[in-house]
């Protein structure tokens, strides 16, 4: 798992709403502490943070923040919800770094 100093962790719906109301591209990764695929993709997500300095990345625990997960329709982890200028664009479910990069590129 990424540490809080690397990728900010959202703990409430208010934090989520503030995070996505950003001009530009925002990625929210829905994770769970027991999610093996979340641990597998974490190093790739770290690379993306470095590769895309203008993209804001956030993590949230789907069990801790059920309201965020429900609003975004998240049922599997990890799920990457991609926003541009505050509007949801698309999502990528699963540890699929190529698909996530493609989605980011499509929003830039």
N, C-alpha and C positions, 0 to 999 in steps of 0.2 A: 504494500500500500504506500502511496505517496504520503509524505508528511505534510502537516498543515501549512508549514512554511513554504512548501513548493507549490502546491495547488490548494487554493482556499476551499474549505469545507463549509457547505451550507447546512444550517441547523434548523431553519424555519422557513415557512412560506414567504414571510416578509423579506428574508435575505434572498430567497429565490427571485422574487419579483424585482428587487433592486438589482440583482445580478443580470437579469435578462434585459432590463431597460437600458441597454448600452448601445451606442452607435458603433456598428461593426459586428464582428462575429463572436458569439459566445457559445461555448460547448459545456453542457452539463452531463456529467457521467454519473449514472445511477449505479451504485454498488451495494454490496452487502459484505459483512465481515467474513462470512462463510463461503463467499463466491470464489471458486478456484480460478475461473477465467478472468476475474477482475485482477487477481494477483498476477496472472500470466501476462496480461496486456499492460500492466502498470509501467514497465520500462519503455514500451512503445509510446505510451501517452507522454511520458517525460520527454522523449525525443521530439514529439509533436509540439510540446510547450516551447522547446528551444527553436524548432524549425519555423514556427508561426508566432513570432513575438507580438503581433498585433491581435491575436486571437486570445480571448479570455477563457480560461479553463476553470471549471469548478467541479467538485465532487459532492455527492450527498448519499447518505445511507438510506436505501428505500424503506427499511424497517423503522428507522428513526423519523423519517420525513414522509410518512405515508401519503400526506396531502399533496406533496410535490409529485410523487410517483403516480398517484391517482390522476392528477391533472394532466400529466404527460402520457398517461396510458401505458406506463411501464409495467411489464409482467415478467420480464427476464432480465438477468444481469450478465454482463454489463450492458446498459443501454446508453447510448450517446445521443442526446437531444441537441440539435444544432439550431441556433437562433441567429438571425441577421437583423440588426436594427430593431430588436425587440420582438420580431415575428418569428414563430417557429418555422423552420424550413423543412427539415427532414430529420430522420433519426436512423441510427445504425444499432442494431441489436447484435450482441455477441462480440467476441474478441476478433475483430476484423480490421486491422490497421489500414489495409489498402482502401477499403470502403470508407473509412473515416476520413482519410486524407482526400479521397475523391470528393466527398461531401464538403470538406473545408474549402478545397480548391474551387468548387462550384459556387461558393458564397463570397469569395474574395474579389 
